[in-house]
Amino acid sequence: MEEALERIGTSFDERVTWRELAGFAFRNLCDAAAVELAGHGGRNERVAAAGATDLLDGLPAEIPAEIPAEIAPEARAPDEGHPAQARTGRGSGGSPHLVSVPLIGRGEPYGRLLAVREQAHGGFSDHETATLRFAARLACVHIGHARRLAATERIALDLQRALVAEPGRPHPNLEVASRYLPLGSRSLVGGDWFETVRLHFGRTLLVVGDVMGHGLEAAVDMNAYRTLLREVASTDLAPHRVLRQLDALSAADGDRRPATCLIVRVDPARGTAVYASAGHLPPAVFAAADGRGRLLEVPVGPPLGTGVGGYDAVALPFTEDQTVLLYTDGLVERRGEDIDTSLARLAALRMAAGAGVSDVVDAACRGLDARHAEDDVAVLAARLRPRPPHP
């Protein structure tokens, strides 16, 4: 039982847990073991096996409730109303000894654990059957935990996708494209997000942020930051003053996680963009004519939620032949690599001449292999719409 506690349930992957259960039974109690899960149409699906698997061939879908005359019941132990069943072959046929233990988790039947011994090795004792039942229950507890965790991850992922999938509509004078790529299919989601906010006089606020940490709590905090941003931005403050307000309001909430944030206020009439950063990575700009990119030097203040403040802004030209790219760290950072090297790889990307805004986002994600990134990725790109020629 001590070995079972150490060896079963080392992963949140269900198939790994079932393999650990079958392996434990084979190493300690039988000549072959298998885990079979209930499938569609009443058919069992074997998901794990260990040992002399030929002994498992031809086993019945169920051990019959009425034991034939040549087979005697050896052990029956209740398990949430589902008994463990055993049979022992007799006569000259040399039939193996078989124990079938139900796999039940919180009242939900998963399937069965089968343990088989050669006839010559003797049947299963009550203690051995009890050990099999203990190992089966242990595996089912871990499976239940894994499924509840997976359900929480799905809720968090659905929440984040709903929040970041549709940024606000910018002014018609601005073309915008965005992309959100979660880390893997089962990994905990993080607090990456982006937003666009319409301001007066044809201006638009572009925002990318990243809440520290992962999971449902990070997604909830991300929503709180995004809501605060909309409220503060409606006052039409300068970008660095927006960050000051966000920092002060977030610091007042002791449970709020810190977050990085980059704000860009685009003013098409003046052909300028004002940048302010709270601990975020610098934006990149790509020229439409030759596709070359470069990183912009933006003053960086502390992350939001620290209460330290001290944010500054810089105004830079923003013309119709430029596409500005905002992103979270998952796009560029790689484990064991210096951040300057990561950023240089982004700046070295070469876009196709005349590429559209969506093309730039796609090329950046493809060029940096964002789908295999080590963190969530959020990307927001914008370009001025060409002005119609004067009559």
Summary of the structure (lengths in Angstrom):
residues: 391
radius of gyration: 30.1
end to end distance: 86.3
largest distance: 103.8
contacts: 1312
relative contact order: 0.10
helix: 33%
strand: 30%
